[in-house]
Amino acid sequence: METKYCVCSHTNYCACARVYEDFDPYCKWYRGEERDTLEVYLQDFNKEQVKAQINNHGVLKIFGERPLKETRWSRFNKETKVDKKCKTCAIHAKFGNGVLSVIMPKTGLKPTENAIILDGICCNEIVIERSILKQKLGMALKVLAVAVVVAFGAYATYKCNQPCLVEN
């Protein structure tokens, strides 16, 4: 368990200063052909004190904090890579009796056709990837256009500096 203190600009005692006790919650995986389930044991936490997110790289992040006494707080941060076979659009979590269960259904979809859902928000990764590719393609086209203009300018400068031979 690690204790961290709030950094505050006040020189005297600060009422907002929190003392954090970081901990690593006990987790248990249940792996199956149809779904994987991650159970995170968070005794004394309630639903509002726990958050879960998935990023575009397929990393599930579960974190939370709760007050203990006065300025003392308990917090955790857990990250795990989601199996590429999981259909991220169908991932859902439920919290009850101090246990957060994250259910990750598996599918036959290609990994790039996954989507994200947590807290009721679903966003297709393939759309994000296509948008990133469009941005990169647009940038590549701009670089190519600049290269063509520079090359044409260099060629024109070269030709203009060549001596002209006029025959009489």
N, C-alpha and C positions, 0 to 999 in steps of 0.2 A: 504494500500500500504506500502510495507516494502522497505527500502533503505539499500543496502549492498555495501561495498567498496571492491575493489580488494586488495588483500594482495600482496605487492611487496617488494623485498629485497633492493630497492634503498632507501637511506635516504632522498634524495631531491625529488622534484616533479617528478613523473613518468608519461611520456607521454602515457603509456599503461594502467594507472589506470582507471578503469571504475566504475561508480556509477550506481548500478542497482536499478531499481524501479520494484519490484515484484508485479504482480497483478493476480487476479483470473478471467479469462475470463467468460463471460456469456455463458452458455451452455443450450441447449434445446434438450430434447429427444422426438423422435417420435417412439412409439412402435406399432408394428403390428404383425399379425400372420406370415407373410412371411419374414419380415425384421425389424430390429431396425435401426434407424438413429440418430446419434448424431451430432448436429450442434454446432460448437464452433465459437463464434463471435470474430474475431480478426481484427478489423479495423486498418488500417495503416500498417498491416503486408503484406508481399508478400510470395509467395510459397516457395522461397528459405530460408526464415527465420523460417519456421515451419517444425517440424519433428514429425513423429508418429511411434511407435513401439508396438509390442505385445510380451510379454514374454511367457515362457513355462507354466506359472501359469494362463494364461488367463487374464492378466492385460494389458489394453491398456494405453499407456503413450503418451501424446501429450505435446510437449514443444517447446519453441522458444524464440528468442530474436531479438531485432532490435534497431538500434541507435536512439537516440532522438536528443540531442544537445551536441556537443563537447565530453565529456567523459561520458555523461548520456545515459543509455540504459534501455529499457523496456523489461521485460522477464516474462514468465509464465511457469508453470509446472502443468499439469492436469493428474490425473490417475483415471481410472475407470475399474471395473471388467466387462469382456465381458460375456454375458449370455451363459451358457453351451449349449444352443440349437443353438447358432450361428455357422455357418460353417466358421471357421476362415480362411480357404484357399480362401474363396470368399470375404473376407472383402476388401473393397477398399475405398479410400478417394479422394475427389476432393476439390479444393480450388478455390473460385471465389468471387468477390465483398466483400472481407473481411470476408468470412464465409468458414470455413472448415467443410465439410460434410463427416462423416464417416458412410458408409453404411455397415451393418452387416446382411447378409442374414441368415435366419434360415433354419435348415434342420432336418431330422429325425435321423441323425447319432448319435451314442453314443458319449458322451463327449470326450472319449479318442481317437476317430478317427478324431479329428479336425486337422486342419493344420493352418499354419500362412502365411499371405501375407500382406505385406506393402512394398511400393517402388518396386513392381514387383518381390519380392523374396517369394517363396512359400516353406515351409518346413513342412513336416508332423510331428506332435507331436508324433504320434504312433511310428514312427521310432526312435525318440529321446528317448521315454519311453522304447522301446525294447532295445536300446543300453545301457541305464542306467541299465535296468534289467540284461543284459548280464554282465555288469561290476560288479554288485552286486553279481550275481551268481558266476562269476569267483573268486571274493574275498571270497565268502562263501566256495567254493571248496578248495581254498588255506588254509583257516583257518581250515577246516575239515582235510586236509592232514597233516597239522602241528600237530593237535590234535592227529591224529592216530599215527604219528611218536613218539610224546612225550609219549603217552600211551604205545606203544610198548617198548620204551626205559625204562620206569618206570617198566613195567612188567619184562623185561629182567634183569634189575638191582635187582629187588626183588628176582627173581629166582636164580641169581648168588650168592646172599648173604645168601641163605638158606644152612644150613649144609647138606652135602651129607652123607647118611647112606650107608655104604658098608657092606654087609654080607659076612662072610667067610664060 
